[in-house]
Amino acid sequence: MNIKRNILVRIYITFFLFVVLAVAILVQIIHIQVFEGKKWRKLADSLTTSFETIDPIRGNIYSADNKLLVTSLPIYDLRIDFHTMAWTDKDIYREKVDSLCWKLAVYFNDKSASQYKKIFEKSRKDDERYFLFKRDLNHHQLNEVKTFPIFNMGRYKSGLVVVENSKRIYPFDILAKRTIGFKNAYISGVGLEGAYNDFLSGQTGKRLMQKISGGKWIPINYDNEIDPEDGKDIITTIDLKLQDITETALLRSLIKHNAESGCAIVMEVNTGQIKAIANLKKEGEDTYLESYNYGVGLATEPGSTIKLASAIILLENNCFGLNDIIDTKKGKLQFYDRIMRDSDTNGYGKITFLQAFEKSSNVAFSKMVTECFSKNPKKYVDALKKLKFVEPLDLQIPGEGIPVIFEPGTANWDGTTLPWMSVGYALKVTPLQLLTLYNAVANNGKMVKPLFVSEVSKTGKIYKKFETEVISDQICSSHTLEQVKILLKSVVESPEGTAHNIKSDHYEIAGKTGTSLIAMQDGYGKEKKKTYQASFAGYFPADNPQYSCIVVVTNPRNDLYYGAWVAAPVFKEIADNLYLDNIKEYFPPVKSNEHNYNQMPIVRAAYKPELLNLSRILGIDMKVGSTGSDWVSIVPEKDRLMLSAKSVNNKIIPDVTGMSLSDAVYLLESIGFRVISEGVGKVSRQSQQPGNRVIPNSLIKIVLS
């Protein structure tokens, strides 16, 4: 009896405890739901919802002539919410899904209609809420997809979720690409894209997203909570046509001389605006890409182009005059354990200061600078610094190379440093830093800071404008300036000048050649393994400078490595094109009836677009016959010039006699020849006979007279 009662007591107690526990749970549930519900619902929302950042459309970058250098195009990802009416209503789904699959299969041609239907069936069965269905569609494709069955029911019924992204587009491929730069998620940015990121990037927006099963996030609303603000536009100083000319001229020289890399920069004299900057590096057989900004970022020993600075310092200190005689003897001069040599192994003997500059005599300049400053070398170094080009220019783009200049009294300085520094060694500058000095001479002594960006704007409204900044009002006295202008002109205009090969019959060029050895890990290398840098810096027209320009070619490997033959022709090609574009300023157009067409010379072969442009400028009436060729000949008639086709077959050697040097070289190189030339004037002879088959990469010599 006692046993039965004990069992019942235990059962009652257990039951009572369960009842109490159930009541306690119920009370707690009511308390949480009623009294603490708001608190816990808020916490739950914070764990399952989040604001997603929406990137704005990045601003455009324009050339000075309002051409798009880089822009952002919208691209779209398409997702589907299978909880919407079109997918949950069985009648709508059965009626429209087959038509949708067929349209998708035909339009994209990447899957069959049955494959699309299997994908939709599975995703619908899995109850997908944010299924990724297509990537990287353009705006036209998006609009087409929106017309397809189901998707044309509107965003709330169709479940079509459009996610907008953007893609950076370069319409002109590699033109100035390294200067324009780039920006991505992994780096802070290079070039103008990095320097002006704060302007270009705009303000981000916000969209409220909710986390669903499977860890996916879907938008709660179809509209943004905060719309992004698109970035501002950058207007550069780059002239797109001149950029193309500069890059083409540089590329032609690099290929011709099998060079490792090169750069060319064109600056507007008065403003300092960079109108063109090309940087090319060899990436394969005859393939060059813009992979590094050599003009801005690479400081090297410049070689003889530094003689401009040495000449300014010598003249400014009244050490020598242009007609003073320097004895270079047999082109060798010993300084302690090193021998300074001239490029002419026979030497120049006794020459004037002017002739020393024309011939680029290392012996003469090292001798003059040593004689003037050996007792106080710091005076020479301080004078170099005073010229302001051996210090950073604080450019508008990042990555500027740091100049290097040895100082007297330091471990780098010895008895040979001063003479070698005078001819372009024992110091390093970037091409742009050196160009700034040449531009200052062209600008009557005023040194201006190179300018890459002229303004920041948005929807046509100027937000910020960048004016020309003066670094130095006068780099030297007016008397010295006039003398160095004579020196620079003589390099090209004098028959003895190192760059006489680029003398023009139509305008004057002033400048200086440079050929320097590139220091390697083991020094400057043995004779057969030496690496050279060829350069030319100057301005034009010499009597009224409009543009300054520097060309630097690194490691030319086809035997020729002097600046006069590797870099200077690039300068000349750029200058010729600029001259033709601005010829109206020098020769106003004349009326057609003022020409005596019968007395005009016969042109056997020329490039048609250039002839037509020239005829427009000079007011010459030219009639184009039945020709689709770019190469034509000219026959004078009574009241006009007739153009007739000159056929060119890429497999047959053409007859280039009668052509100008530039046209002949362009034509022959375009069909695979390596060209060398001799003489001046028009082509009179060619080494390979016209009509024979072209042997790619073979050498052809043309003689001009």
MARGU-908507 format. One line per 4 residues: number of its first residue (from 1); for each residue x, y, z of C-alpha. Coordinates in steps of 0.2 Angstrom, whole numbers. Layout:
BEGIN
NUM) X/Y/Z; ...
***
This chain:
BEGIN
1) 0/0/0; 14/12/5; 23/8/-11; 8/13/-22
5) 6/29/-12; 24/33/-15; 23/30/-33; 7/41/-35
9) 16/55/-25; 30/55/-36; 19/56/-52; 9/70/-45
13) 25/80/-41; 32/77/-58; 16/82/-66; 15/98/-55
17) 33/102/-60; 29/100/-79; 14/111/-77; 24/124/-68
21) 38/124/-81; 25/125/-95; 17/140/-86; 34/148/-84
25) 38/145/-103; 21/152/-108; 24/168/-97; 41/170/-104
29) 35/169/-122; 21/182/-118; 34/193/-109; 46/192/-124
33) 32/194/-137; 22/208/-129; 35/218/-118; 52/214/-126
37) 46/211/-144; 51/227/-151; 69/225/-144; 71/207/-151
41) 63/211/-168; 76/226/-170; 90/214/-166; 84/201/-178
45) 83/214/-192; 101/220/-188; 107/202/-191; 98/199/-207
49) 98/216/-216; 112/227/-221; 115/242/-232; 125/238/-247
53) 137/251/-255; 132/256/-273; 147/262/-283; 143/278/-294
57) 148/279/-312; 166/285/-313; 170/301/-321; 177/302/-339
61) 194/308/-344; 195/319/-360; 208/325/-371; 211/344/-374
65) 200/342/-390; 186/334/-380; 189/317/-386; 185/303/-374
69) 202/295/-368; 193/284/-355; 175/282/-350; 164/270/-339
73) 150/261/-348; 136/253/-337; 135/234/-338; 122/223/-330
77) 120/207/-320; 102/199/-321; 95/190/-307; 78/182/-304
81) 67/181/-289; 57/165/-291; 44/171/-277; 36/183/-289
85) 19/180/-298; 26/175/-315; 35/160/-307; 23/155/-293
89) 7/156/-303; 6/139/-313; -5/145/-327; 7/160/-331
93) 22/150/-329; 16/136/-341; 10/148/-354; 26/159/-355
97) 41/149/-350; 44/140/-366; 43/156/-376; 55/164/-364
101) 67/150/-366; 66/150/-385; 69/169/-385; 84/168/-374
105) 92/153/-384; 90/163/-400; 96/179/-394; 112/174/-384
109) 115/158/-393; 124/150/-378; 112/137/-373; 97/128/-380
113) 79/132/-375; 78/115/-366; 94/119/-356; 87/136/-351
117) 70/127/-345; 80/115/-335; 89/129/-326; 73/138/-322
121) 64/122/-317; 78/118/-304; 79/136/-297; 60/137/-296
125) 60/121/-287; 74/126/-275; 64/142/-272; 78/154/-277
129) 76/172/-272; 91/180/-280; 97/168/-294; 111/175/-305
133) 105/172/-323; 116/183/-334; 132/193/-332; 139/208/-340
137) 125/213/-352; 126/230/-361; 112/243/-361; 105/237/-378
141) 105/219/-372; 96/223/-356; 82/232/-366; 80/217/-377
145) 79/205/-363; 65/216/-355; 54/213/-370; 55/194/-368
149) 40/184/-361; 38/185/-342; 52/198/-341; 40/210/-350
153) 28/209/-336; 37/223/-325; 49/221/-312; 37/217/-298
157) 28/203/-307; 43/196/-317; 55/194/-303; 69/201/-314
161) 82/210/-303; 94/221/-313; 111/225/-304; 121/239/-312
165) 140/239/-312; 152/249/-323; 167/244/-334; 181/256/-339
169) 183/258/-357; 198/265/-367; 192/270/-384; 209/274/-391
173) 218/258/-384; 236/262/-379; 237/280/-383; 244/289/-368
177) 237/274/-358; 251/274/-345; 248/293/-342; 230/291/-340
181) 233/276/-328; 221/265/-320; 212/261/-303; 206/245/-296
185) 201/237/-279; 219/231/-276; 229/247/-279; 227/265/-275
189) 229/270/-293; 242/276/-305; 243/290/-317; 228/303/-318
193) 216/289/-313; 225/288/-296; 230/306/-294; 212/312/-297
197) 203/298/-289; 194/309/-277; 186/319/-291; 183/304/-303
201) 175/292/-290; 160/302/-285; 149/298/-270; 143/280/-266
205) 125/276/-263; 116/264/-252; 103/249/-255; 95/239/-241
209) 98/221/-243; 91/206/-233; 100/189/-229; 90/174/-234
213) 92/155/-233; 109/149/-241; 118/165/-235; 112/175/-250
217) 108/194/-249; 93/201/-259; 87/219/-261; 72/223/-250
221) 67/237/-261; 69/239/-280; 74/257/-278; 90/263/-269
225) 89/271/-252; 102/283/-257; 106/285/-275; 125/287/-279
229) 132/303/-286; 142/301/-302; 160/306/-303; 167/322/-311
233) 176/323/-327; 194/327/-330; 200/337/-345; 218/334/-349
237) 230/344/-359; 233/329/-371; 230/333/-390; 224/316/-397
241) 230/319/-415; 247/325/-409; 247/310/-397; 244/298/-411
245) 258/306/-421; 270/305/-407; 266/287/-403; 267/282/-421
249) 284/291/-424; 291/283/-408; 285/266/-412; 293/267/-430
253) 310/271/-423; 309/258/-409; 305/244/-422; 318/250/-434
257) 332/250/-421; 325/235/-412; 326/245/-396; 321/240/-378
261) 310/255/-374; 307/273/-377; 297/289/-373; 293/305/-382
265) 285/321/-374; 278/336/-382; 276/352/-372; 268/368/-376
269) 281/381/-373; 271/396/-365; 259/386/-355; 269/370/-350
273) 254/359/-356; 259/342/-361; 251/339/-378; 258/322/-380
277) 267/309/-370; 271/291/-377; 280/277/-367; 283/261/-376
281) 291/245/-370; 295/230/-381; 284/215/-376; 287/203/-390
285) 293/203/-408; 289/221/-415; 276/222/-401; 277/238/-390
289) 265/242/-376; 263/256/-363; 268/247/-348; 278/260/-339
293) 279/279/-339; 297/282/-343; 295/300/-347; 289/304/-329
297) 296/290/-318; 313/285/-324; 328/295/-319; 344/291/-329
301) 361/298/-334; 356/309/-348; 372/311/-357; 376/325/-369
305) 359/333/-368; 365/340/-351; 378/351/-360; 364/364/-362
309) 365/366/-343; 384/366/-343; 384/379/-357; 372/390/-347
313) 383/389/-332; 400/392/-341; 392/407/-350; 384/414/-335
317) 400/413/-325; 410/422/-339; 422/407/-340; 421/406/-359
321) 414/415/-374; 406/407/-390; 422/411/-400; 435/405/-387
325) 446/391/-393; 448/375/-384; 461/362/-389; 453/345/-389
329) 469/338/-397; 466/320/-403; 450/318/-394; 457/311/-378
333) 459/319/-361; 465/310/-345; 458/314/-328; 467/304/-315
337) 464/286/-319; 450/289/-332; 451/294/-350; 437/306/-357
341) 434/303/-376; 426/311/-390; 415/301/-402; 427/305/-417
345) 442/294/-413; 453/306/-423; 448/321/-412; 443/339/-416
349) 459/348/-413; 457/366/-409; 439/371/-409; 428/386/-403
353) 415/384/-389; 402/385/-403; 409/371/-413; 412/361/-397
357) 393/362/-394; 389/358/-412; 400/343/-412; 395/338/-394
361) 414/337/-389; 415/328/-372; 433/333/-371; 430/351/-374
365) 416/353/-361; 424/342/-348; 440/353/-350; 431/369/-349
369) 421/365/-334; 436/358/-325; 446/373/-329; 432/384/-322
373) 426/375/-307; 439/362/-301; 444/373/-287; 426/375/-281
377) 416/361/-288; 402/365/-277; 399/381/-287; 395/371/-302
381) 384/359/-293; 375/374/-285; 373/382/-302; 365/366/-308
385) 353/366/-294; 349/384/-297; 342/379/-314; 328/370/-305
389) 328/354/-316; 337/343/-304; 323/343/-291; 306/335/-292
393) 293/345/-301; 278/340/-290; 268/335/-305; 249/332/-306
397) 252/313/-308; 261/301/-296; 277/291/-298; 289/305/-303
401) 307/299/-303; 318/307/-290; 333/316/-298; 350/311/-291
405) 365/323/-291; 382/319/-283; 388/332/-270; 407/337/-267
409) 413/330/-250; 402/314/-251; 408/296/-254; 402/297/-272
413) 413/312/-276; 431/310/-283; 442/319/-295; 433/313/-310
417) 416/317/-305; 416/335/-310; 421/332/-328; 410/317/-330
421) 395/327/-323; 398/341/-336; 394/329/-350; 379/320/-342
425) 385/307/-330; 386/307/-310; 368/314/-310; 351/307/-315
429) 335/316/-321; 319/310/-329; 316/315/-348; 302/327/-342
433) 313/336/-329; 326/339/-343; 313/344/-355; 307/357/-343
437) 325/365/-344; 324/366/-363; 307/373/-363; 313/387/-351
441) 326/392/-364; 312/392/-378; 301/402/-366; 314/416/-365
445) 320/410/-348; 304/407/-339; 303/389/-332; 285/383/-331
449) 278/367/-322; 272/353/-334; 253/353/-334; 243/337/-338
453) 226/342/-332; 218/359/-337; 201/357/-328; 189/347/-318
457) 171/348/-323; 154/340/-322; 140/341/-335; 149/355/-343
461) 151/366/-328; 169/369/-323; 173/364/-305; 191/367/-304
465) 203/375/-316; 222/373/-317; 233/388/-323; 251/388/-328
469) 263/388/-313; 279/397/-315; 294/388/-307; 307/401/-311
473) 304/418/-319; 322/419/-327; 334/404/-326; 348/415/-333
477) 353/432/-339; 346/438/-356; 363/439/-364; 367/420/-359
481) 350/415/-365; 353/423/-382; 370/414/-383; 363/397/-379
485) 349/399/-392; 363/401/-405; 371/385/-398; 355/375/-399
489) 351/381/-417; 369/378/-423; 367/359/-418; 354/357/-432
493) 357/371/-444; 376/370/-445; 383/357/-458; 395/352/-443
497) 381/350/-431; 377/333/-424; 359/334/-429; 361/342/-446
501) 352/327/-453; 335/333/-447; 337/351/-454; 321/357/-462
505) 320/368/-477; 304/376/-471; 307/380/-452; 321/380/-440
509) 324/367/-426; 335/371/-410; 340/356/-399; 354/345/-393
513) 358/326/-396; 363/314/-383; 371/297/-382; 374/290/-365
517) 380/273/-358; 368/265/-347; 376/259/-330; 373/240/-327
521) 377/230/-311; 395/228/-317; 397/246/-322; 395/252/-340
525) 399/235/-348; 412/229/-359; 414/236/-377; 403/223/-386
529) 390/222/-372; 388/241/-369; 370/247/-368; 366/265/-374
533) 353/278/-372; 349/289/-387; 341/306/-385; 336/322/-393
537) 329/337/-384; 324/354/-392; 311/366/-398; 303/373/-414
541) 301/384/-424; 318/390/-417; 314/409/-421; 296/408/-413
545) 295/392/-402; 278/385/-400; 283/367/-394; 297/359/-385
549) 300/340/-386; 311/326/-380; 314/309/-387; 323/295/-377
553) 326/278/-384; 334/265/-373; 345/251/-379; 344/252/-398
557) 351/236/-405; 354/237/-424; 371/245/-423; 365/263/-423
561) 364/270/-406; 368/289/-408; 355/301/-403; 356/310/-420
565) 350/294/-430; 339/286/-417; 330/299/-407; 332/315/-418
569) 322/308/-433; 307/305/-421; 308/323/-416; 308/329/-434
573) 293/318/-439; 283/325/-424; 289/343/-429; 285/341/-447
577) 267/335/-443; 264/350/-432; 271/362/-445; 259/355/-458
581) 245/357/-446; 250/375/-442; 256/380/-460; 242/393/-462
585) 251/403/-449; 266/404/-460; 259/403/-477; 241/411/-479
589) 231/402/-492; 231/409/-510; 218/409/-523; 218/395/-535
593) 219/406/-551; 235/413/-545; 244/396/-548; 252/392/-565
597) 248/373/-565; 258/369/-581; 274/375/-572; 272/364/-556
601) 283/349/-554; 277/332/-558; 276/321/-543; 279/303/-547
605) 272/296/-530; 265/303/-514; 252/300/-500; 235/305/-506
609) 228/311/-489; 243/323/-486; 242/330/-504; 224/334/-502
613) 227/342/-486; 241/352/-493; 230/357/-508; 217/364/-497
617) 229/374/-487; 238/381/-502; 222/384/-512; 228/372/-526
621) 214/363/-536; 217/344/-537; 206/332/-545; 205/314/-540
625) 204/302/-554; 197/284/-552; 208/279/-538; 205/269/-522
629) 223/269/-518; 231/280/-504; 247/282/-516; 245/293/-531
633) 255/302/-544; 252/320/-550; 251/326/-568; 249/345/-570
637) 235/351/-582; 231/368/-588; 220/373/-573; 222/359/-560
641) 232/345/-554; 226/327/-558; 229/313/-546; 230/295/-553
645) 232/279/-543; 249/272/-540; 246/253/-537; 255/245/-522
649) 256/226/-520; 262/221/-503; 270/206/-511; 279/215/-525
653) 293/228/-522; 287/245/-527; 296/258/-537; 299/272/-524
657) 310/283/-535; 303/301/-535; 296/299/-518; 301/310/-503
661) 311/301/-489; 297/300/-477; 284/293/-490; 297/280/-496
665) 302/274/-479; 283/273/-474; 278/263/-489; 293/251/-489
669) 292/248/-470; 274/245/-471; 277/230/-483; 291/222/-472
673) 307/230/-477; 321/237/-466; 326/253/-474; 342/263/-474
677) 344/279/-483; 358/290/-490; 358/308/-496; 345/321/-496
681) 331/326/-508; 320/313/-517; 323/295/-520; 334/293/-535
685) 339/274/-533; 334/259/-523; 345/243/-520; 331/231/-524
689) 323/231/-541; 304/235/-542; 294/221/-548; 303/207/-538
693) 295/198/-524; 296/205/-507; 307/196/-494; 300/201/-477
697) 313/209/-465; 326/211/-479; 336/226/-480; 334/239/-494
701) 344/255/-497; 337/270/-505; 348/284/-512; 342/302/-512
705) 347/317/-523
***
